[in-house]
Amino acid sequence: MFSHKALILAEGNQFHLDIRIANCRRSPILSVDVEFALARLIRTPGGRVVRQFDPLPLQQAHIPVLRFACTPSHVINEHSPLYGLTEHDLSAEEAEIIVSLTGTDEASGQSVFARSAYGFDRMLYNHRFVDIINAGPDGRITVDYSRFDQTEPPSDEHVRPTEAMVDLPD
């Protein structure tokens, strides 16, 4: 299960792109690999328009066991293909974020594949996902999937609003 929205948030002097993923199977998914890519239409020097896929490295692309939910994150810095681009730039290139996930179902041993795509009309700026994983008084972990897509504005006064993914002053 993938979040309905992808989030772009600046915390301190660092932008990041977050997408929430959850395992809705009865058994854990083992050895999960997650990839984000920026897909966009670009014009080649010869004048042809082609679809280009640029990888968006994640802070943690491999998850040994996915039992509940996780939020892979791509840091938007000077090495990111998103760095310095505005919503207008990305819209003009018909850009979208492609997310793919592969792993192995622990119970069946079968490969698991899932994917989703986020056009920039499915981006939410200056929000974070609400917590969905709780520990009860007995120590048991519960997941509230009814809040899976809920977001909230950050409460940290050091968080900057994000209008563009641009170079931030020191």
ROVEXNU-988453 format. One record per atom (N, C-alpha, C): atom name; x, y, z; residue number from 1. Coordinates in pm, 1 decimal. Each point is the difference from the previous one (the first is absolute). Layout:
ROVEXNU-988453
   site          u          v          w   pos
     CA          X          Y          Z   NUM
...
END
This chain:
ROVEXNU-988453
   site          u          v          w   pos
      N       85.6     -116.2        0.0     1
     CA      -85.6      116.2        0.0     1
      C       90.6      123.0        0.0     1
      N      -32.2       97.1      -86.2     2
     CA       78.2      123.0      -12.1     2
      C      -86.7      118.4       41.4     2
      N       61.4       99.6       62.5     3
     CA      -74.2      119.8       39.1     3
      C      -59.0       67.2     -123.8     3
      N     -112.3       66.9       21.8     4
     CA      -65.0       69.9     -110.2     4
      C       84.2      118.7      -46.7     4
      N       68.0       65.3       91.9     5
     CA       82.1      116.9      -32.1     5
      C      147.1      -28.7       29.6     5
      N       86.5       64.5      -75.3     6
     CA      142.6        5.5       30.7     6
      C       23.4      135.3       66.2     6
      N       88.4        3.6       97.9     7
     CA       20.9      122.3       77.2     7
      C      139.1       57.0      -25.5     7
      N        6.1      131.6      -12.0     8
     CA      128.6       69.5       -7.4     8
      C        2.7       98.5      115.8     8
      N      103.9      -13.7       81.8     9
     CA       10.9       78.8      122.0     9
      C      144.1       46.6       16.6     9
      N       16.6      121.7       46.4    10
     CA      132.8       50.8       33.9    10
      C       10.4        3.8      151.3    10
      N       93.9      -75.7       53.6    11
     CA       28.1        3.2      143.5    11
      C      140.0       56.7       16.6    11
      N        8.5      110.6       73.4    12
     CA      127.5       68.5       10.7    12
      C       37.8       52.4     -137.8    12
      N      115.9      -37.2      -48.0    13
     CA       44.6       41.1     -132.8    13
      C       -1.8     -114.8      -99.0    13
      N      -85.5      -99.3       22.1    14
     CA        1.1     -117.4      -86.3    14
      C     -141.0      -37.3      -45.1    14
      N      -19.0       -4.6     -131.3    15
     CA     -125.5      -48.4      -56.3    15
      C        3.4     -151.5       -8.8    15
      N     -117.6      -63.3       11.5    16
     CA       -7.6     -143.0      -27.4    16
      C     -136.7      -34.9      -55.3    16
      N       -2.9     -107.5      -77.6    17
     CA     -120.5      -54.4      -61.5    17
      C      -32.9     -129.5       71.9    17
      N     -121.6      -11.1       55.0    18
     CA      -42.0     -117.7       76.7    18
      C     -124.7      -61.9      -60.5    18
      N       -3.3     -132.5       -3.5    19
     CA     -117.2      -75.5      -42.6    19
      C      -18.7     -113.2      100.1    19
      N     -121.7      -16.6       48.1    20
     CA      -26.2     -105.9       98.5    20
      C      -40.3     -127.8      -72.6    20
      N       56.1     -111.5       49.5    21
     CA      -27.1     -133.1      -55.1    21
      C      -40.3      -90.1      115.7    21
      N      -98.9      -87.1      -23.5    22
     CA      -41.2      -94.4      104.9    22
      C      -16.8     -139.0      -58.7    22
      N       22.4      -97.7       84.7    23
     CA      -21.3     -140.1      -33.0    23
      C     -137.5      -39.5       52.9    23
      N      -91.0      -31.5      -89.2    24
     CA     -135.7      -39.5       41.7    24
      C      -18.9     -151.5       -5.6    24
      N      107.0      -72.5      -22.2    25
     CA       -8.0     -146.2       -1.8    25
      C       -3.8      -53.3      142.5    25
      N      -37.3     -123.5       13.3    26
     CA       -1.9      -63.0      132.6    26
      C      140.3      -37.9       47.0    26
      N       91.9      -12.7      -93.8    27
     CA      137.0      -37.7       36.4    27
      C       96.7      111.5      -39.6    27
      N      113.6        6.1       66.4    28
     CA      100.1      102.2      -32.7    28
      C       55.9      -19.2     -141.5    28
      N       51.0      109.7      -54.5    29
     CA       71.2       -4.4     -127.2    29
      C      148.2       13.4       33.5    29
      N       79.2      -93.5      -49.4    30
     CA      142.5       -4.6       30.5    30
      C       82.3       66.1     -110.4    30
      N      114.8       50.5       39.4    31
     CA       98.9       53.9      -91.6    31
      C      -63.0       95.4     -102.1    31
      N      -62.2      104.7       50.7    32
     CA      -71.9       95.7      -83.6    32
      C       96.1      103.8      -56.0    32
      N       -6.7       18.9     -129.8    33
     CA       75.3      106.0      -66.1    33
      C      -99.4      100.5      -57.0    33
      N       24.2      127.8       30.6    34
     CA      -87.8      108.0      -44.9    34
      C       82.3       91.7      -89.2    34
      N      -61.2       43.2     -110.0    35
     CA       64.3       95.1      -90.6    35
      C      -94.1      115.0      -28.2    35
      N       56.5      121.3       -5.4    36
     CA      -71.5      117.4      -48.5    36
      C       73.6       44.1     -126.4    36
      N      -75.1       45.7      -99.4    37
     CA       60.4       55.9     -121.2    37
      C      -81.8      120.8      -42.8    37
      N       68.3       98.8      -54.5    38
     CA      -64.9      116.3      -58.6    38
      C      -14.6      -28.2     -149.0    38
      N     -123.2       -9.7      -48.4    39
     CA      -27.7      -20.7     -142.4    39
      C      -47.9      132.3      -57.6    39
      N       58.3       40.1     -113.2    40
     CA      -41.1      126.3      -61.3    40
      C       30.1       -1.0     -148.9    40
      N      -69.5       86.8      -70.9    41
     CA       23.3       15.9     -143.3    41
      C      107.4      105.6      -19.8    41
      N      104.4      -36.1      -73.1    42
     CA      105.5       96.8      -28.8    42
      C       23.3        4.6     -151.0    42
      N       51.8      111.0      -44.2    43
     CA       33.5       16.8     -141.1    43
      C      149.5      -26.1      -16.5    43
      N       34.2      -91.6      -89.2    44
     CA      140.5      -32.3      -26.4    44
      C       62.5      112.6      -81.6    44
      N      134.4        5.0       -4.1    45
     CA       64.5      102.6      -83.7    45
      C      -44.0       -7.8     -146.7    45
      N      -40.5     -119.9      -44.9    46
     CA      -48.4      -16.3     -136.7    46
      C     -145.0       40.3      -19.3    46
      N      -67.8       42.6      108.1    47
     CA     -136.6       47.8      -10.2    47
      C     -107.3     -103.5       27.8    47
      N       38.7     -124.7       23.5    48
     CA      -98.9     -103.6       31.5    48
      C      -43.4       12.7      145.1    48
      N     -126.0      -34.0       28.2    49
     CA      -50.5       -2.2      137.1    49
      C        0.2     -144.8       46.1    49
      N       68.0      -25.7      112.3    50
     CA        9.8     -135.8       53.4    50
      C      -33.0        0.8      148.9    50
      N      -40.0     -116.1       49.7    51
     CA      -26.1      -17.0      143.0    51
      C      131.7      -36.4       66.4    51
      N       40.2       76.4      100.2    52
     CA      124.9      -25.4       73.1    52
      C      -33.6      -40.5      142.1    52
      N       71.4      -99.2       50.5    53
     CA      -18.6      -48.0      136.6    53
      C      128.6       25.2       77.6    53
      N       -8.8       83.5      103.3    54
     CA      115.4       29.3       84.8    54
      C      -23.1      -62.0      136.6    54
      N       93.4      -84.0       47.0    55
     CA      -17.4      -58.9      133.0    55
      C        5.0      106.7      108.5    55
      N      -83.7      -19.9      102.8    56
     CA       -1.6       87.8      117.1    56
      C       47.0      -84.7      118.2    56
      N      127.4       10.0       34.7    57
     CA       53.3      -84.0      108.5    57
      C      -76.3       21.4      130.9    57
      N      -21.1     -109.2       70.9    58
     CA      -72.9        4.1      126.3    58
      C       95.6       -7.7      117.8    58
      N      -42.9       55.5      113.2    59
     CA       80.1      -11.1      121.5    59
      C       11.2     -145.9       41.9    59
      N     -104.3      -77.3      -22.8    60
     CA        2.9     -143.9       29.2    60
      C      -81.9      -69.4     -108.9    60
      N       69.0      -58.8      -98.0    61
     CA      -66.8      -64.0     -113.4    61
      C      -28.3     -147.9       24.8    61
      N       66.5      -59.5       98.6    62
     CA      -20.4     -142.3       30.5    62
      C      -58.3      -12.2      140.5    62
      N     -107.9      -77.6        9.9    63
     CA      -65.4      -23.4      128.6    63
      C        2.4     -150.2       23.9    63
      N       70.1      -47.5      103.4    64
     CA       11.5     -145.1       20.4    64
      C     -135.4      -69.4       18.4    64
      N      -91.7       61.3       76.0    65
     CA     -132.7      -58.4       24.1    65
      C     -102.2      113.0        4.8    65
      N     -103.3      -10.6      -84.8    66
     CA     -108.5       98.0        2.6    66
      C     -122.4      -68.2       59.1    66
      N      -25.1       29.3      128.5    67
     CA     -116.0      -57.2       67.9    67
      C     -118.5       93.9       -4.9    67
      N       23.8      128.8       19.7    68
     CA     -108.9       96.0        9.7    68
      C       12.8      107.4     -107.7    68
      N       63.2      110.5       34.6    69
     CA       10.8      113.4      -91.8    69
      C      137.7       63.7       12.6    69
      N       37.8       70.1     -105.0    70
     CA      124.8       76.5        2.7    70
      C      -16.5      121.5      -91.0    70
      N       91.4       93.6       13.2    71
     CA       -5.3      122.1      -80.0    71
      C      137.2       23.7      -61.9    71
      N       24.7      -58.1     -118.1    72
     CA      127.3       27.7      -67.3    72
      C       10.9      149.7      -31.5    72
      N      121.7       50.3        5.8    73
     CA       23.0      143.6      -15.2    73
      C      117.7       26.4      -93.7    73
      N      -20.6       93.9      -91.1    74
     CA      106.0       46.4      -90.3    74
      C       38.1      141.4       41.2    74
      N      127.2       21.8       26.9    75
     CA       49.1      133.1       36.4    75
      C       21.0       79.9     -128.3    75
      N      -59.7      119.6       -2.5    76
     CA       13.4       87.8     -116.3    76
      C      113.0       98.2       29.4    76
      N      117.5      -35.7      -48.8    77
     CA      118.2       85.0       17.5    77
      C       62.2       24.2     -137.3    77
      N      118.7       58.3       -4.0    78
     CA       62.0       35.3     -127.7    78
      C       27.9     -121.5      -89.4    78
      N       -5.7     -121.7       54.0    79
     CA       21.7     -121.3      -78.6    79
      C     -130.6      -60.3      -52.4    79
      N     -113.2       53.2       41.8    80
     CA     -130.5      -53.5      -37.9    80
      C      -46.3       56.4     -134.7    80
      N      -59.2      -83.2      -85.8    81
     CA      -58.1       51.1     -124.8    81
      C     -112.9      101.2       23.7    81
      N      -56.9        2.6      120.3    82
     CA     -106.7       94.9       32.6    82
      C       53.5      136.2       44.4    82
      N      128.1        7.2       30.1    83
     CA       58.5      120.5       57.9    83
      C      -14.2      119.9      -93.5    83
      N      -53.6      107.6       54.1    84
     CA      -11.7      124.9      -74.8    84
      C     -120.6        7.2      -91.7    84
      N      -77.1     -107.6      -10.3    85
     CA     -116.8        0.4      -87.4    85
      C     -122.5       51.9       74.3    85
      N      -84.6       69.2      -72.3    86
     CA     -124.7       49.1       57.8    86
      C     -114.5      -90.3      -45.1    86
      N     -115.0       19.1       60.2    87
     CA     -119.7      -72.7      -43.3    87
      C      -27.9       28.4     -147.1    87
      N       20.6      124.2      -41.4    88
     CA      -23.3       38.9     -139.3    88
      C       93.8      -76.7      -93.3    88
      N      128.9       -9.3       36.1    89
     CA       96.7      -75.3      -81.5    89
      C      -45.8     -144.8      -17.4    89
      N      -39.6      -60.9      110.1    90
     CA      -38.4     -141.1       -1.6    90
      C     -130.5      -21.4      -75.4    90
      N      -91.5       92.5       12.8    91
     CA     -126.6       -9.0      -72.7    91
      C       24.7        9.8     -150.6    91
      N       88.1       89.9      -40.8    92
     CA       30.5       18.8     -141.7    92
      C       61.6     -126.3      -60.8    92
      N       70.7      -77.8       80.3    93
     CA       62.6     -123.8      -47.9    93
      C      -89.0     -122.0       23.8    93
      N     -124.1       22.9       44.0    94
     CA      -92.6     -108.1       33.1    94
      C       67.4     -102.1       91.3    94
      N       68.6       50.9      100.8    95
     CA       78.8      -83.7       90.9    95
      C      -89.1      -75.1       97.2    95
      N       48.0     -114.8       40.8    96
     CA      -64.0      -76.9      105.8    96
      C      106.0      -81.1       73.1    96
      N      -33.2      -36.2      123.3    97
     CA       86.6      -84.9       79.8    97
      C      -52.9     -142.4      -13.6    97
      N       85.9      -90.9      -42.7    98
     CA      -34.5     -141.1      -12.2    98
      C       58.5      -71.9      121.8    98
      N      -82.3      -79.5       66.9    99
     CA       43.9      -76.3      117.0    99
      C      -19.3     -147.6      -30.4    99
      N      104.6      -78.1       22.6   100
     CA      -14.4     -145.0      -17.7   100
      C       55.5      -70.2      123.5   100
      N      -60.0     -115.6       28.2   101
     CA       35.6      -78.3      117.7   101
      C        8.4     -146.1      -42.4   101
      N      104.4      -68.2       45.7   102
     CA       11.8     -144.4      -21.3   102
      C       40.2      -64.2      131.3   102
      N      -43.6     -122.8       21.2   103
     CA       34.0      -73.1      121.8   103
      C      -51.1     -142.3      -11.7   103
      N        4.7      -71.1      111.5   104
     CA      -43.2     -139.5        3.7   104
      C      -97.9      -19.2      114.0   104
      N     -117.0      -56.1      -31.3   105
     CA      -99.2      -30.9      103.0   105
      C       56.7     -111.9       87.2   105
      N        7.8       24.6      131.0   106
     CA       61.6      -96.6       91.6   106
      C      -75.6     -133.0        2.4   106
      N     -131.8        2.9       -4.4   107
     CA      -79.3     -122.1       12.5   107
      C        4.8      -85.8     -126.4   107
      N      -11.4       62.9     -115.9   108
     CA       -8.5      -77.0     -124.3   108
      C      132.1      -12.8      -73.0   108
      N       94.5       88.9       29.6   109
     CA      127.0        0.1      -73.3   109
      C      -12.3       61.6     -138.2   109
      N     -117.7       52.2      -32.8   110
     CA      -23.4       60.7     -130.7   110
      C       54.3      142.8       -3.1   110
      N       44.7       39.3     -118.4   111
     CA       44.0      137.9      -19.3   111
      C     -120.1       92.9        4.7   111
      N       23.4      119.2       55.6   112
     CA     -102.3      103.1       10.2   112
      C       49.7      121.1      -78.1   112
      N      -85.6       50.6      -86.8   113
     CA       31.8      119.5      -77.5   113
      C     -114.9       97.9       15.5   113
      N       31.5      125.9       17.6   114
     CA     -103.4      103.4        7.7   114
      C       59.5      129.7      -52.7   114
      N      -86.3       83.8      -53.1   115
     CA       46.8      129.3      -49.9   115
      C     -109.9      103.0       11.5   115
      N       40.6      125.3       -1.9   116
     CA      -93.0      110.9       -0.7   116
      C       69.3      116.8      -69.0   116
      N      -76.8      100.3      -37.0   117
     CA       56.1      119.0      -63.8   117
      C      -69.2      122.7       57.5   117
      N       75.6      106.4       12.6   118
     CA      -49.7      125.4       57.2   118
      C       29.9      114.2      -95.9   118
      N     -105.0       49.1      -66.8   119
     CA       14.8      123.0      -76.2   119
      C       11.9      114.3       99.2   119
      N       43.8      112.4      -45.2   120
     CA       20.3      109.8       94.0   120
      C     -131.1       62.8       45.4   120
      N     -112.3      -48.9      -54.0   121
     CA     -130.2       36.7       54.5   121
      C      -31.9      -84.3      124.1   121
      N       81.0     -103.9       25.8   122
     CA      -18.2      -85.0      119.0   122
      C      107.6       27.6      105.0   122
      N       64.4      116.0       -9.3   123
     CA      100.2       40.9       97.8   123
      C      -63.5       93.2      101.6   123
      N       41.7      -15.0      122.6   124
     CA      -45.1       88.9      106.7   124
      C      125.3       60.0       61.9   124
      N        2.3      130.7        8.7   125
     CA      118.0       70.5       47.5   125
      C      -17.4       43.1      145.5   125
      N      110.0       -6.2       73.6   126
     CA        6.3       45.8      138.0   126
      C      -97.3      -76.1       90.9   126
      N       -7.9     -130.1      -17.6   127
     CA      -77.8      -89.1       85.6   127
      C       82.9     -124.0       29.3   127
      N      -36.7      -68.5      106.5   128
     CA       60.5     -129.5       32.5   128
      C     -112.4      -97.3       31.0   128
      N       31.8     -128.7      -10.2   129
     CA      -99.5     -102.2       30.8   129
      C      -21.9       -7.5      150.5   129
      N     -124.6      -21.6       41.4   130
     CA      -28.3      -20.8      142.1   130
      C       46.5     -140.9       37.4   130
      N       26.9      -19.8      127.6   131
     CA       41.8     -131.8       47.7   131
      C     -115.4      -98.5      -11.4   131
      N       32.1     -121.1      -42.7   132
     CA     -102.5     -104.5       -8.4   132
      C       37.1     -123.1       81.5   132
      N      123.9       -6.4       45.3   133
     CA       45.3     -115.1       78.9   133
      C        2.0       40.3      146.0   133
      N      -69.0      -76.6       81.7   134
     CA      -10.8       29.6      143.2   134
      C       40.5     -121.6       81.2   134
      N       54.3       23.4      116.0   135
     CA       29.3     -107.2       94.8   135
      C     -101.6       11.1      113.3   135
      N      -72.1     -108.3       23.7   136
     CA      -99.2       -1.8      106.6   136
      C       64.9      -13.2      136.0   136
      N      -76.7       12.4      107.8   137
     CA       53.5      -10.3      135.5   137
      C       64.2     -136.7       26.6   137
      N      -45.2     -102.6      -73.2   138
     CA       57.7     -133.7       17.5   138
      C      122.6      -21.7      -88.7   138
      N       39.4      103.8      -76.2   139
     CA      117.0      -10.1      -85.7   139
      C      -30.6      -50.6     -140.6   139
      N     -123.8      -39.5      -24.6   140
     CA      -37.0      -47.8     -133.7   140
      C       -9.2      116.9      -96.7   140
      N       47.4      -23.7     -120.7   141
     CA       -3.4      103.9     -102.3   141
      C     -128.5      -12.5      -79.6   141
      N      -64.4      114.0      -21.5   142
     CA     -119.0        3.9      -84.6   142
      C       23.5      102.6     -110.7   142
      N      -64.3      -23.5     -112.5   143
     CA        9.6       91.9     -113.4   143
      C     -140.2       47.7      -33.0   143
      N      -17.2      131.0       -4.5   144
     CA     -129.5       59.5      -31.7   144
      C       -0.2       41.6     -147.0   144
      N      -40.7      -93.0      -86.3   145
     CA       -0.1       26.7     -143.3   145
      C     -105.2      103.5      -39.9   145
      N      -93.5       31.6       87.6   146
     CA      -99.8      103.3      -32.3   146
      C       66.8      137.6      -10.9   146
      N      120.0       15.4       57.5   147
     CA       73.3      127.5       -6.5   147
      C      114.0       -4.7     -102.1   147
      N        3.7     -103.9      -81.5   148
     CA      111.8      -22.8      -92.1   148
      C       30.8      121.6      -87.6   148
      N     -101.7       64.4      -54.6   149
     CA       20.6      113.7      -90.0   149
      C       -8.4      135.5       68.9   149
      N      -22.1        1.4      130.6   150
     CA      -12.9      127.9       69.0   150
      C      135.9       67.6       16.4   150
      N       -2.6      131.0      -18.2   151
     CA      121.2       81.0       15.2   151
      C      -30.0      114.9       94.2   151
      N      107.5       67.5       39.5   152
     CA      -14.4      117.2       85.9   152
      C      112.4       96.6      -32.5   152
      N      -23.6      128.2       21.9   153
     CA      110.9       94.6      -16.8   153
      C      101.2      -24.3      111.2   153
      N      126.1       24.5      -27.8   154
     CA      100.3      -21.9      104.8   154
      C      -17.8       97.4      115.3   154
      N       31.7      -46.5      118.9   155
     CA      -12.1       85.9      117.8   155
      C      132.3       67.0       33.8   155
      N      105.1      -36.7      -69.6   156
     CA      134.5       51.9       25.6   156
      C       14.8      139.1      -61.5   156
      N       37.8       97.3       80.7   157
     CA       16.8      136.3      -50.9   157
      C      120.1       13.3      -92.5   157
      N       85.7     -103.5       -6.0   158
     CA      116.0        2.6      -88.9   158
      C      -33.2      -53.9     -138.3   158
      N     -124.5      -37.4      -21.4   159
     CA      -40.8      -53.6     -129.1   159
      C      -39.7      115.7      -90.1   159
      N       54.4        0.3     -120.9   160
     CA      -29.8      106.5      -95.0   160
      C     -113.2      -42.4      -92.1   160
      N      -85.2       93.3      -41.5   161
     CA      -98.6      -35.1     -102.0   161
      C       73.2      -28.8     -131.1   161
      N      -53.7      -90.3      -80.2   162
     CA       64.8      -36.4     -125.1   162
      C      -82.3       49.7     -117.8   162
      N       54.5       96.2      -71.2   163
     CA      -65.1       47.1     -120.5   163
      C       72.7      -53.4     -121.7   163
      N      128.6      -20.2       10.8   164
     CA       80.1      -55.8     -107.9   164
      C      114.6      -77.3       63.7   164
      N       52.3      -91.9      -74.2   165
     CA      110.9      -80.5       51.8   165
      C      130.1       68.8      -41.2   165
      N       27.7      112.4       62.7   166
     CA      110.8       85.6      -40.4   166
      C      110.7        0.1      103.6   166
      N      109.6       60.8      -37.0   167
     CA      113.6       15.7       89.6   167
      C      -41.0       86.6      118.4   167
      N       23.9      -48.7      119.3   168
     CA      -35.2       75.5      119.7   168
      C      120.9       76.8       50.6   168
      N      -17.9      122.1       47.2   169
     CA      113.7       76.9       52.7   169
      C       50.3      -61.7      129.3   169
      N      129.4       20.0       25.4   170
     CA       61.1      -48.3      125.4   170
      C      -43.0       83.4      116.8   170
END
